[in-house]
Amino acid sequence: MAEPKFEKLLEELERLVAELEEGDLGLDDALKKYEAGVKAYKKCRALLEKAERKIEILFKDQSGELTRQEFKPGGDNSGDS
């Protein structure tokens, strides 16, 4: 089975949140939707973390050539390592 796309998971999460915010659900239905929302959130988070690990930033070196540098979350990505 193919891994769900981030956008579809995010839509599902937004739909679940909207249904929970309406407040028209019984306790059992609300818990089921909450559990489904937590699962969708965790999958979204995992996909974002996976994407973050893949990000590379291209930089031009002093000679004008493009070089690759690994993305450093929260770090200095200026290329002046």
Contacts in CASP RR format, 6 or more apart in sequence:
PFRMAT RR
TARGET T0000
AUTHOR 0000-0000-0000
METHOD contacts of the structure
MODEL  1
MAEPKFEKLLEELERLVAELEEGDLGLDDALKKYEAGVKAYKKCRALLEK
AERKIEILFKDQSGELTRQEFKPGGDNSGDS
3 47 0 8 1.000
4 43 0 8 1.000
6 44 0 8 1.000
6 47 0 8 1.000
6 48 0 8 1.000
6 51 0 8 1.000
9 40 0 8 1.000
9 43 0 8 1.000
9 44 0 8 1.000
9 47 0 8 1.000
10 40 0 8 1.000
10 44 0 8 1.000
12 36 0 8 1.000
12 37 0 8 1.000
12 40 0 8 1.000
13 37 0 8 1.000
13 40 0 8 1.000
13 41 0 8 1.000
13 44 0 8 1.000
16 33 0 8 1.000
16 34 0 8 1.000
16 36 0 8 1.000
16 37 0 8 1.000
16 40 0 8 1.000
17 37 0 8 1.000
19 25 0 8 1.000
19 33 0 8 1.000
20 30 0 8 1.000
20 33 0 8 1.000
20 34 0 8 1.000
23 30 0 8 1.000
25 33 0 8 1.000
52 71 0 8 1.000
52 73 0 8 1.000
55 71 0 8 1.000
56 68 0 8 1.000
56 69 0 8 1.000
56 70 0 8 1.000
56 71 0 8 1.000
57 68 0 8 1.000
57 69 0 8 1.000
57 71 0 8 1.000
57 77 0 8 1.000
57 79 0 8 1.000
58 66 0 8 1.000
58 67 0 8 1.000
58 68 0 8 1.000
58 69 0 8 1.000
59 66 0 8 1.000
59 67 0 8 1.000
59 68 0 8 1.000
59 69 0 8 1.000
59 79 0 8 1.000
60 66 0 8 1.000
60 67 0 8 1.000
61 67 0 8 1.000
69 77 0 8 1.000
69 79 0 8 1.000
69 81 0 8 1.000
71 77 0 8 1.000
END
